[in-house]
Amino acid sequence: MATVDGPLFSLEARGKVGDAVVFFPWKGRHVVRQWLKPTNPESSLQGYVRAALKAIGKQIDKIGLSSLLYTAALDKSPAGLNWNAFHAQGFLAQCIVSDHFSTTAFTNLINEYSTHSHTTAWNVLATSLGLADYAMGYGYTNTIQAGFQLYAGAIAAYQNAENWGAAYTLAPASFAASDVTGFYSGCI
């Protein structure tokens, strides 16, 4: 990316010239770079990654700003990292094998949730938070239940337990019905 002063004999330039170059402001500077046609290949792996990000993103979106979960994430987030990214990285760590996102790891989490003895409780409480089932059009195309989105949040909290204290030290796969309700209570 080239930095330019007064591009095209002006003080500022924005937009593309033909299909060759693009001018835009970036971090307070005027820059120009080669124009690249945006692509969205909708690969299988991309679908899995988006499904996982959407699951944790929807759960994060429903966390109450005075909740135990929000407070723990906000208080313990490392400098320069948003609380929601810190919370999400716990779930995403479960989807990563050898430094790469693993479709098998994500599918294993879905299976772990779907065989949980309290999926009904997860779904009922997730729905009361305002979460809804969804499906991706490519990659992982099975319906992702609202309860799994809440479960993803529990996994994230469990993965961050060393930072957050005793509230989230039980693995979600081992939750009793009262633990599911307790986690839900920590979200509102």
Z-matrix of the N, CA and C atoms (Angstrom, degrees):
N
C 1 1.437
C 2 1.522 1 106.81
N 3 1.307 2 117.15 1 127.01
C 4 1.458 3 121.67 2 179.88
C 5 1.519 4 110.51 3 -94.88
N 6 1.332 5 116.22 4 143.62
C 7 1.457 6 121.64 5 174.78
C 8 1.517 7 107.12 6 -99.37
N 9 1.306 8 116.33 7 133.67
C 10 1.465 9 119.68 8 -177.63
C 11 1.514 10 110.00 9 -128.93
N 12 1.320 11 116.54 10 147.59
C 13 1.460 12 122.89 11 173.38
C 14 1.516 13 107.57 12 -109.33
N 15 1.306 14 116.23 13 126.33
C 16 1.459 15 119.71 14 179.80
C 17 1.514 16 112.49 15 59.07
N 18 1.358 17 119.59 16 54.70
C 19 1.464 18 120.48 17 -178.75
C 20 1.528 19 111.34 18 -62.38
N 21 1.294 20 115.11 19 141.32
C 22 1.479 21 122.23 20 179.89
C 23 1.526 22 111.22 21 54.80
N 24 1.324 23 116.33 22 35.78
C 25 1.465 24 123.50 23 178.80
C 26 1.527 25 112.62 24 59.04
N 27 1.326 26 116.71 25 34.77
C 28 1.454 27 121.32 26 177.46
C 29 1.525 28 108.60 27 -130.08
N 30 1.310 29 116.11 28 173.79
C 31 1.451 30 119.21 29 177.11
C 32 1.521 31 111.97 30 -87.22
N 33 1.302 32 116.59 31 -19.08
C 34 1.451 33 120.58 32 179.34
C 35 1.513 34 109.73 33 -155.26
N 36 1.332 35 115.91 34 142.58
C 37 1.460 36 120.69 35 174.95
C 38 1.518 37 107.75 36 -137.08
N 39 1.326 38 115.82 37 140.78
C 40 1.460 39 122.15 38 177.30
C 41 1.512 40 108.48 39 -137.89
N 42 1.319 41 115.03 40 146.05
C 43 1.458 42 119.43 41 176.00
C 44 1.515 43 112.26 42 103.06
N 45 1.344 44 114.79 43 -177.92
C 46 1.457 45 118.80 44 -176.78
C 47 1.521 46 111.24 45 -107.91
N 48 1.294 47 113.98 46 154.11
C 49 1.458 48 122.01 47 175.91
C 50 1.519 49 105.77 48 -111.93
N 51 1.336 50 114.97 49 110.74
C 52 1.459 51 119.63 50 -175.50
C 53 1.517 52 109.27 51 57.60
N 54 1.303 53 115.28 52 -140.97
C 55 1.459 54 121.00 53 172.79
C 56 1.522 55 108.74 54 -113.87
N 57 1.341 56 115.64 55 38.61
C 58 1.454 57 119.98 56 -174.71
C 59 1.530 58 113.15 57 -112.76
N 60 1.337 59 117.88 58 -55.82
C 61 1.457 60 121.00 59 -175.56
C 62 1.519 61 110.99 60 -135.22
N 63 1.340 62 115.18 61 158.69
C 64 1.456 63 122.38 62 178.62
C 65 1.521 64 107.96 63 -129.23
N 66 1.343 65 115.83 64 132.07
C 67 1.461 66 122.43 65 175.86
C 68 1.527 67 107.93 66 -107.18
N 69 1.348 68 116.00 67 136.59
C 70 1.458 69 119.17 68 -179.81
C 71 1.524 70 109.58 69 -163.92
N 72 1.353 71 116.16 70 156.34
C 73 1.469 72 118.98 71 174.02
C 74 1.533 73 109.51 72 -81.99
N 75 1.317 74 116.36 73 141.97
C 76 1.447 75 121.76 74 179.58
C 77 1.523 76 108.26 75 -147.16
N 78 1.331 77 116.85 76 117.61
C 79 1.467 78 123.14 77 -178.89
C 80 1.534 79 111.44 78 51.65
N 81 1.326 80 115.76 79 43.28
C 82 1.460 81 120.78 80 176.52
C 83 1.514 82 115.05 81 79.95
N 84 1.308 83 117.68 82 3.81
C 85 1.468 84 121.16 83 179.87
C 86 1.515 85 109.86 84 -116.28
N 87 1.293 86 115.49 85 156.83
C 88 1.459 87 120.83 86 175.31
C 89 1.525 88 107.24 87 -96.01
N 90 1.318 89 116.10 88 122.25
C 91 1.460 90 120.36 89 -176.18
C 92 1.521 91 110.47 90 -128.14
N 93 1.306 92 113.77 91 162.65
C 94 1.453 93 121.45 92 177.40
C 95 1.527 94 107.25 93 -138.11
N 96 1.329 95 115.61 94 142.29
C 97 1.457 96 120.51 95 176.56
C 98 1.515 97 109.14 96 -147.66
N 99 1.306 98 113.83 97 169.05
C 100 1.458 99 119.60 98 177.41
C 101 1.517 100 109.45 99 -65.15
N 102 1.328 101 117.72 100 140.37
C 103 1.455 102 121.40 101 176.98
C 104 1.520 103 108.79 102 -78.11
N 105 1.335 104 115.76 103 131.88
C 106 1.457 105 121.99 104 176.77
C 107 1.514 106 108.49 105 -121.72
N 108 1.289 107 116.89 106 130.49
C 109 1.458 108 120.75 107 179.17
C 110 1.527 109 108.64 108 -68.72
N 111 1.352 110 117.40 109 122.79
C 112 1.468 111 119.66 110 179.20
C 113 1.527 112 110.82 111 -62.90
N 114 1.317 113 114.98 112 142.44
C 115 1.465 114 119.21 113 178.30
C 116 1.522 115 109.45 114 -127.18
N 117 1.275 116 115.36 115 153.99
C 118 1.454 117 122.28 116 175.05
C 119 1.526 118 106.40 117 -142.95
N 120 1.331 119 116.37 118 83.47
C 121 1.457 120 118.65 119 -172.29
C 122 1.527 121 114.73 120 -68.81
N 123 1.345 122 117.72 121 -14.03
C 124 1.458 123 121.71 122 -178.29
C 125 1.527 124 111.63 123 48.37
N 126 1.326 125 114.73 124 52.01
C 127 1.462 126 120.31 125 177.97
C 128 1.528 127 109.65 126 -73.05
N 129 1.303 128 115.05 127 166.75
C 130 1.457 129 119.92 128 179.35
C 131 1.532 130 110.65 129 -61.88
N 132 1.333 131 117.08 130 -46.33
C 133 1.465 132 120.40 131 -179.74
C 134 1.530 133 110.51 132 -62.44
N 135 1.325 134 117.11 133 -41.56
C 136 1.465 135 120.47 134 178.80
C 137 1.531 136 110.42 135 -60.59
N 138 1.330 137 117.36 136 -38.55
C 139 1.464 138 121.52 137 177.82
C 140 1.524 139 111.66 138 -63.99
N 141 1.314 140 117.41 139 -41.35
C 142 1.456 141 121.27 140 177.46
C 143 1.526 142 111.02 141 -63.78
N 144 1.323 143 116.80 142 -45.99
C 145 1.463 144 121.05 143 -179.58
C 146 1.526 145 109.86 144 -61.71
N 147 1.319 146 116.57 145 -45.41
C 148 1.467 147 119.64 146 179.26
C 149 1.526 148 111.66 147 -64.25
N 150 1.325 149 117.71 148 -37.40
C 151 1.468 150 120.72 149 177.68
C 152 1.530 151 110.34 150 -62.57
N 153 1.333 152 116.55 151 -43.32
C 154 1.474 153 120.80 152 179.69
C 155 1.524 154 110.66 153 -66.51
N 156 1.329 155 117.15 154 -45.40
C 157 1.461 156 120.42 155 179.62
C 158 1.520 157 111.35 156 -63.41
N 159 1.323 158 116.46 157 -38.66
C 160 1.461 159 119.83 158 179.41
C 161 1.529 160 110.47 159 -66.57
N 162 1.336 161 117.14 160 -40.03
C 163 1.469 162 120.66 161 -179.80
C 164 1.523 163 110.94 162 -60.18
N 165 1.323 164 117.32 163 -50.07
C 166 1.467 165 119.50 164 -178.36
C 167 1.526 166 110.38 165 -74.07
N 168 1.315 167 117.02 166 -33.93
C 169 1.471 168 120.29 167 179.28
C 170 1.511 169 112.63 168 -63.81
N 171 1.318 170 117.21 169 -41.66
C 172 1.466 171 120.39 170 178.92
C 173 1.526 172 110.78 171 -65.50
N 174 1.336 173 117.34 172 -39.70
C 175 1.462 174 120.46 173 178.93
C 176 1.525 175 109.91 174 -65.13
N 177 1.325 176 117.14 175 -43.49
C 178 1.462 177 120.99 176 179.70
C 179 1.528 178 110.42 177 -61.60
N 180 1.329 179 115.81 178 -38.54
C 181 1.464 180 121.01 179 -178.61
C 182 1.532 181 112.44 180 -62.05
N 183 1.326 182 116.76 181 -24.92
C 184 1.469 183 120.55 182 -176.26
C 185 1.524 184 113.76 183 -97.11
N 186 1.326 185 118.09 184 -2.47
C 187 1.469 186 120.95 185 -179.77
C 188 1.523 187 109.49 186 -68.82
N 189 1.314 188 116.34 187 130.41
C 190 1.458 189 121.23 188 176.70
C 191 1.524 190 110.92 189 -69.10
N 192 1.326 191 116.59 190 139.39
C 193 1.457 192 120.42 191 -175.23
C 194 1.522 193 113.70 192 -73.99
N 195 1.317 194 117.60 193 -3.44
C 196 1.461 195 119.71 194 173.15
C 197 1.533 196 110.46 195 -115.91
N 198 1.323 197 116.71 196 11.69
C 199 1.463 198 120.75 197 -175.88
C 200 1.528 199 111.82 198 -76.66
N 201 1.316 200 114.37 199 162.53
C 202 1.456 201 121.75 200 177.03
C 203 1.529 202 110.39 201 -60.42
N 204 1.316 203 117.31 202 -42.86
C 205 1.463 204 121.73 203 -178.56
C 206 1.525 205 111.39 204 -63.68
N 207 1.325 206 117.13 205 -46.30
C 208 1.470 207 121.10 206 178.49
C 209 1.521 208 110.82 207 -62.19
N 210 1.317 209 116.60 208 -45.77
C 211 1.465 210 121.23 209 -178.70
C 212 1.523 211 110.92 210 -61.33
N 213 1.336 212 116.68 211 -43.94
C 214 1.468 213 120.56 212 179.35
C 215 1.521 214 110.99 213 -63.44
N 216 1.319 215 116.97 214 -44.45
C 217 1.467 216 120.55 215 -179.32
C 218 1.521 217 110.81 216 -66.31
N 219 1.307 218 117.30 217 -42.13
C 220 1.461 219 121.52 218 -178.94
C 221 1.529 220 111.23 219 -66.12
N 222 1.321 221 116.79 220 -44.04
C 223 1.466 222 121.13 221 -177.51
C 224 1.520 223 113.41 222 -67.49
N 225 1.320 224 117.06 223 -33.00
C 226 1.465 225 120.24 224 -172.73
C 227 1.518 226 114.52 225 -104.00
N 228 1.336 227 118.58 226 -0.84
C 229 1.465 228 120.40 227 -179.86
C 230 1.517 229 110.51 228 -63.29
N 231 1.327 230 117.77 229 133.05
C 232 1.462 231 120.22 230 176.86
C 233 1.533 232 110.69 231 -62.97
N 234 1.312 233 116.22 232 154.87
C 235 1.466 234 120.80 233 178.91
C 236 1.526 235 109.45 234 -56.67
N 237 1.320 236 115.36 235 135.70
C 238 1.458 237 121.01 236 178.13
C 239 1.516 238 114.80 237 84.53
N 240 1.339 239 117.92 238 1.26
C 241 1.462 240 121.14 239 -179.97
C 242 1.523 241 108.50 240 -120.70
N 243 1.318 242 117.14 241 125.02
C 244 1.464 243 121.15 242 178.75
C 245 1.521 244 109.95 243 -64.21
N 246 1.337 245 116.36 244 150.89
C 247 1.463 246 121.32 245 -179.14
C 248 1.516 247 111.38 246 -58.31
N 249 1.346 248 117.27 247 -39.15
C 250 1.464 249 119.48 248 -176.61
C 251 1.529 250 111.14 249 -71.39
N 252 1.327 251 117.93 250 -33.72
C 253 1.462 252 120.72 251 176.30
C 254 1.532 253 109.63 252 -68.82
N 255 1.325 254 116.22 253 -38.58
C 256 1.464 255 121.32 254 178.54
C 257 1.525 256 109.68 255 -63.49
N 258 1.330 257 117.24 256 -43.09
C 259 1.456 258 121.42 257 178.41
C 260 1.530 259 110.06 258 -64.99
N 261 1.324 260 117.05 259 -46.00
C 262 1.461 261 121.60 260 -176.73
C 263 1.521 262 112.46 261 -63.97
N 264 1.333 263 117.39 262 -34.88
C 265 1.461 264 118.58 263 -174.78
C 266 1.524 265 111.92 264 -63.36
N 267 1.341 266 117.91 265 -24.51
C 268 1.460 267 120.13 266 176.40
C 269 1.523 268 111.51 267 -64.58
N 270 1.334 269 116.67 268 -44.11
C 271 1.464 270 120.14 269 178.37
C 272 1.520 271 110.27 270 -69.22
N 273 1.323 272 116.39 271 -44.93
C 274 1.454 273 119.59 272 -177.38
C 275 1.524 274 111.47 273 -64.45
N 276 1.340 275 117.61 274 -28.97
C 277 1.469 276 120.43 275 176.30
C 278 1.528 277 110.46 276 -60.40
N 279 1.330 278 117.27 277 -32.52
C 280 1.457 279 120.93 278 178.12
C 281 1.533 280 111.43 279 -72.05
N 282 1.324 281 117.28 280 -19.76
C 283 1.466 282 121.78 281 -179.15
C 284 1.524 283 111.97 282 -95.44
N 285 1.333 284 116.69 283 1.84
C 286 1.462 285 120.57 284 -175.78
C 287 1.526 286 109.60 285 -111.27
N 288 1.319 287 114.83 286 130.38
C 289 1.451 288 122.15 287 175.94
C 290 1.528 289 106.50 288 -128.22
N 291 1.315 290 116.97 289 127.38
C 292 1.473 291 122.44 290 -179.44
C 293 1.521 292 112.07 291 53.31
N 294 1.331 293 116.39 292 47.24
C 295 1.465 294 123.28 293 176.01
C 296 1.525 295 114.34 294 66.21
N 297 1.317 296 118.96 295 14.54
C 298 1.460 297 121.93 296 178.00
C 299 1.525 298 109.32 297 -133.67
N 300 1.328 299 115.86 298 146.23
C 301 1.461 300 120.36 299 175.92
C 302 1.522 301 108.03 300 -61.79
N 303 1.313 302 116.85 301 133.85
C 304 1.461 303 121.73 302 -177.96
C 305 1.528 304 110.05 303 -115.51
N 306 1.327 305 115.93 304 120.88
C 307 1.457 306 119.86 305 176.80
C 308 1.530 307 110.20 306 -64.02
N 309 1.320 308 117.05 307 -33.18
C 310 1.461 309 121.13 308 178.29
C 311 1.520 310 110.61 309 -65.57
N 312 1.327 311 116.94 310 -43.11
C 313 1.471 312 120.29 311 179.57
C 314 1.527 313 110.50 312 -62.50
N 315 1.342 314 117.23 313 -41.91
C 316 1.459 315 120.79 314 178.77
C 317 1.527 316 110.27 315 -64.34
N 318 1.319 317 116.66 316 -46.06
C 319 1.466 318 120.59 317 178.53
C 320 1.530 319 111.01 318 -61.72
N 321 1.326 320 116.89 319 -37.46
C 322 1.468 321 120.01 320 177.19
C 323 1.525 322 111.36 321 -62.78
N 324 1.335 323 117.39 322 -38.73
C 325 1.466 324 120.35 323 177.11
C 326 1.529 325 111.16 324 -65.43
N 327 1.329 326 116.64 325 -40.56
C 328 1.473 327 120.72 326 176.53
C 329 1.541 328 108.94 327 -60.68
N 330 1.328 329 116.33 328 -45.38
C 331 1.465 330 120.12 329 -179.72
C 332 1.531 331 111.57 330 -65.75
N 333 1.334 332 116.37 331 -39.74
C 334 1.468 333 120.80 332 177.45
C 335 1.530 334 110.12 333 -59.12
N 336 1.326 335 115.44 334 -42.81
C 337 1.468 336 119.81 335 178.70
C 338 1.534 337 110.89 336 -67.19
N 339 1.335 338 117.07 337 -47.26
C 340 1.468 339 119.68 338 -173.43
C 341 1.530 340 112.46 339 -67.75
N 342 1.339 341 118.12 340 -19.24
C 343 1.462 342 120.07 341 177.20
C 344 1.543 343 111.61 342 -100.51
N 345 1.324 344 116.05 343 4.28
C 346 1.470 345 120.56 344 179.19
C 347 1.528 346 108.69 345 -65.67
N 348 1.311 347 117.08 346 142.49
C 349 1.467 348 120.22 347 -176.40
C 350 1.533 349 112.99 348 -72.08
N 351 1.342 350 117.38 349 -8.87
C 352 1.462 351 119.38 350 -177.88
C 353 1.533 352 112.55 351 -125.20
N 354 1.339 353 116.88 352 37.50
C 355 1.467 354 119.32 353 179.67
C 356 1.531 355 111.28 354 -61.15
N 357 1.310 356 117.40 355 -33.31
C 358 1.466 357 119.81 356 178.88
C 359 1.528 358 110.08 357 -62.37
N 360 1.320 359 117.17 358 -43.60
C 361 1.471 360 120.69 359 178.60
C 362 1.529 361 110.59 360 -63.25
N 363 1.341 362 116.56 361 -43.91
C 364 1.477 363 119.65 362 177.65
C 365 1.530 364 109.95 363 -57.32
N 366 1.345 365 116.58 364 -47.09
C 367 1.470 366 120.62 365 -177.02
C 368 1.522 367 112.45 366 -66.16
N 369 1.324 368 117.30 367 -43.99
C 370 1.469 369 120.45 368 -179.00
C 371 1.527 370 110.35 369 -62.36
N 372 1.328 371 116.84 370 -47.01
C 373 1.466 372 120.52 371 -178.62
C 374 1.532 373 111.62 372 -68.81
N 375 1.324 374 116.83 373 -37.18
C 376 1.460 375 119.99 374 178.16
C 377 1.524 376 110.72 375 -64.43
N 378 1.313 377 116.03 376 -41.28
C 379 1.464 378 120.08 377 178.30
C 380 1.526 379 110.42 378 -63.91
N 381 1.333 380 116.91 379 -38.32
C 382 1.466 381 119.09 380 178.58
C 383 1.530 382 112.12 381 -67.96
N 384 1.344 383 117.08 382 -21.94
C 385 1.473 384 121.04 383 173.59
C 386 1.530 385 111.34 384 -77.78
N 387 1.323 386 116.47 385 -16.50
C 388 1.457 387 120.45 386 -178.20
C 389 1.516 388 113.16 387 103.01
N 390 1.327 389 117.54 388 9.62
C 391 1.461 390 121.01 389 177.11
C 392 1.522 391 109.28 390 -80.09
N 393 1.328 392 116.31 391 150.22
C 394 1.461 393 120.79 392 -178.98
C 395 1.522 394 109.78 393 -136.52
N 396 1.320 395 116.41 394 153.36
C 397 1.463 396 121.47 395 176.30
C 398 1.524 397 109.44 396 -62.73
N 399 1.328 398 116.77 397 151.90
C 400 1.463 399 121.37 398 174.18
C 401 1.522 400 108.88 399 -152.49
N 402 1.317 401 115.71 400 164.17
C 403 1.465 402 121.97 401 176.11
C 404 1.517 403 108.25 402 -138.69
N 405 1.313 404 116.01 403 144.43
C 406 1.460 405 122.00 404 176.14
C 407 1.519 406 107.95 405 -88.14
N 408 1.312 407 116.78 406 153.07
C 409 1.458 408 120.90 407 -179.63
C 410 1.518 409 113.88 408 -83.75
N 411 1.321 410 117.77 409 -7.50
C 412 1.463 411 122.13 410 -179.50
C 413 1.523 412 108.28 411 -155.26
N 414 1.318 413 116.54 412 167.20
C 415 1.463 414 119.91 413 -177.90
C 416 1.509 415 109.62 414 73.17
N 417 1.330 416 117.51 415 -117.82
C 418 1.465 417 121.74 416 176.16
C 419 1.522 418 106.84 417 -83.76
N 420 1.321 419 116.70 418 102.25
C 421 1.467 420 121.10 419 -171.90
C 422 1.523 421 114.12 420 -99.14
N 423 1.332 422 118.17 421 -3.32
C 424 1.464 423 119.74 422 176.90
C 425 1.525 424 109.76 423 -70.30
N 426 1.315 425 116.13 424 154.87
C 427 1.458 426 120.41 425 178.85
C 428 1.528 427 110.15 426 -67.31
N 429 1.319 428 115.29 427 131.27
C 430 1.456 429 121.41 428 175.87
C 431 1.520 430 106.68 429 -98.85
N 432 1.314 431 115.74 430 115.82
C 433 1.457 432 121.02 431 -174.57
C 434 1.525 433 111.34 432 -73.06
N 435 1.318 434 114.16 433 153.57
C 436 1.465 435 120.66 434 176.55
C 437 1.523 436 110.18 435 -56.55
N 438 1.317 437 116.63 436 -38.93
C 439 1.455 438 120.73 437 -179.97
C 440 1.521 439 112.71 438 -61.49
N 441 1.335 440 117.09 439 -35.04
C 442 1.466 441 119.38 440 178.03
C 443 1.528 442 110.71 441 -66.22
N 444 1.309 443 116.67 442 -33.98
C 445 1.465 444 119.66 443 179.00
C 446 1.531 445 110.22 444 -63.31
N 447 1.324 446 116.79 445 -41.46
C 448 1.462 447 121.01 446 176.08
C 449 1.528 448 110.14 447 -67.72
N 450 1.323 449 116.45 448 -38.81
C 451 1.463 450 122.50 449 177.10
C 452 1.533 451 110.33 450 -61.58
N 453 1.325 452 116.94 451 -39.64
C 454 1.474 453 121.20 452 177.55
C 455 1.527 454 109.97 453 -59.85
N 456 1.318 455 116.52 454 -39.19
C 457 1.459 456 120.42 455 176.65
C 458 1.520 457 111.79 456 -64.78
N 459 1.323 458 116.66 457 -37.53
C 460 1.471 459 120.46 458 178.01
C 461 1.524 460 110.45 459 -66.49
N 462 1.328 461 116.57 460 -38.47
C 463 1.468 462 120.18 461 176.62
C 464 1.527 463 109.77 462 -63.06
N 465 1.332 464 116.56 463 -43.74
C 466 1.464 465 120.69 464 179.03
C 467 1.522 466 110.94 465 -60.40
N 468 1.319 467 117.04 466 -43.74
C 469 1.461 468 121.16 467 179.34
C 470 1.525 469 110.63 468 -64.79
N 471 1.312 470 116.73 469 -41.29
C 472 1.467 471 121.17 470 178.76
C 473 1.529 472 110.70 471 -63.75
N 474 1.327 473 116.69 472 -42.79
C 475 1.473 474 120.57 473 179.58
C 476 1.529 475 111.79 474 -65.35
N 477 1.328 476 117.09 475 -25.54
C 478 1.468 477 121.53 476 179.29
C 479 1.521 478 112.56 477 -99.44
N 480 1.331 479 118.04 478 10.61
C 481 1.465 480 121.95 479 -174.17
C 482 1.521 481 113.11 480 -58.21
N 483 1.335 482 117.71 481 -32.98
C 484 1.466 483 118.85 482 -179.43
C 485 1.523 484 110.89 483 -64.55
N 486 1.328 485 117.36 484 -22.89
C 487 1.455 486 121.31 485 177.65
C 488 1.527 487 112.38 486 -92.23
N 489 1.325 488 116.98 487 -27.61
C 490 1.459 489 120.66 488 -169.37
C 491 1.514 490 114.02 489 -101.82
N 492 1.298 491 118.38 490 -8.74
C 493 1.458 492 119.56 491 178.43
C 494 1.516 493 113.54 492 93.55
N 495 1.307 494 115.49 493 -165.53
C 496 1.458 495 122.70 494 -168.62
C 497 1.524 496 115.44 495 -69.73
N 498 1.308 497 118.36 496 -14.14
C 499 1.469 498 119.83 497 -173.84
C 500 1.526 499 113.49 498 -62.24
N 501 1.336 500 118.85 499 -27.77
C 502 1.466 501 120.65 500 -172.11
C 503 1.529 502 112.81 501 -128.48
N 504 1.327 503 117.86 502 39.50
C 505 1.460 504 120.28 503 -176.03
C 506 1.521 505 114.14 504 -90.83
N 507 1.310 506 118.95 505 -3.19
C 508 1.462 507 122.22 506 178.85
C 509 1.534 508 109.18 507 -96.54
N 510 1.325 509 116.32 508 129.46
C 511 1.472 510 120.82 509 178.48
C 512 1.523 511 109.60 510 -62.86
N 513 1.341 512 117.96 511 133.04
C 514 1.471 513 120.70 512 -178.83
C 515 1.523 514 114.12 513 -56.45
N 516 1.320 515 117.83 514 -28.08
C 517 1.466 516 120.18 515 178.42
C 518 1.526 517 110.81 516 -63.71
N 519 1.339 518 117.54 517 -22.62
C 520 1.468 519 122.41 518 -178.77
C 521 1.524 520 113.52 519 -99.33
N 522 1.334 521 117.98 520 4.54
C 523 1.459 522 121.03 521 -176.50
C 524 1.517 523 111.92 522 -62.25
N 525 1.322 524 115.48 523 134.34
C 526 1.462 525 121.92 524 166.63
C 527 1.532 526 106.48 525 -85.60
N 528 1.322 527 117.13 526 172.55
C 529 1.472 528 120.79 527 -179.68
C 530 1.524 529 111.02 528 -57.11
N 531 1.335 530 117.29 529 -39.18
C 532 1.466 531 120.56 530 -179.95
C 533 1.533 532 111.71 531 -66.73
N 534 1.341 533 117.38 532 -30.76
C 535 1.467 534 120.85 533 177.19
C 536 1.527 535 110.92 534 -70.44
N 537 1.339 536 115.89 535 -38.13
C 538 1.474 537 120.00 536 176.97
C 539 1.526 538 109.06 537 -61.33
N 540 1.327 539 116.08 538 -46.65
C 541 1.462 540 120.72 539 178.42
C 542 1.520 541 111.04 540 -63.60
N 543 1.323 542 117.09 541 -39.34
C 544 1.468 543 120.73 542 178.26
C 545 1.512 544 111.88 543 -63.93
N 546 1.324 545 117.56 544 -40.42
C 547 1.468 546 119.78 545 178.22
C 548 1.525 547 109.75 546 -65.64
N 549 1.322 548 116.21 547 -44.79
C 550 1.461 549 121.08 548 177.67
C 551 1.525 550 110.04 549 -55.98
N 552 1.339 551 117.12 550 -44.50
C 553 1.462 552 121.64 551 -179.98
C 554 1.530 553 111.42 552 -61.67
N 555 1.332 554 116.44 553 -32.94
C 556 1.458 555 120.23 554 177.45
C 557 1.516 556 113.67 555 -72.22
N 558 1.348 557 116.72 556 -14.11
C 559 1.477 558 121.70 557 -179.40
C 560 1.522 559 112.56 558 -90.89
N 561 1.347 560 117.30 559 -21.79
C 562 1.458 561 118.87 560 -173.19
C 563 1.520 562 112.13 561 -98.98
